[in-house]
């Protein structure tokens, strides 16, 4: 699976942004972006991720999900959807704990 940092690098390059320009637009140091892209550090705060999403023209929730930082309200809503349980029910032998880890 692609890391958050690898995804950010790919999207930055697809948007024709240098590391320095991207960092400037996000409002952080270029070295910080470099550390994120190389996975030397964990994904940044929700605030920084939301700024990254804006610069990259992405939905904030999508980028937050990739970083493993969905808001509690989003997770509550997700697990309340009947289709989630119907879909996961197709996975033979999968427990609720397995499903939560998988998703």
Residue, then its C-alpha position, 0 to 999 in steps of 0.5 A: x500500500x502506498x504511504x501517505x508521503x508517497x501519495x503527497x509526493x505523487x500528487x504534488x508532482x502531478x500538480x507541477x509543484x516543486x517541493x519548495x512551492x508546495x511548502x510555501x503554499x501549505x505554509x510549512x518549511x520545505x524540510x517538513x514536506x520532505x520529511x513527510x514525503x520520505x515517511x521520516x515522520x508521521x502524517x501532519x496535523x489535520x490542519x496541515x493536511x486540510x491545507x495540503x488538500x486545498x493546494x492539491x485541489x482535493x477533498x479534505x476528507x479524502x486526504x484525511x482518510x489517506x493519513x488515517x486521521x478521519x474525524x470521529x464524526x465521520x467514523x461514526x457516520x460511516x459505521x452507522x451505514x447499513x451497506x458497510x455491514x452488508x458489504x463486510x458480511x460478504x467477507x467470510x469469517x471476518x469479525x467486527x474487529x477485523x472489519x474495523x482494522x480493514x477499513 
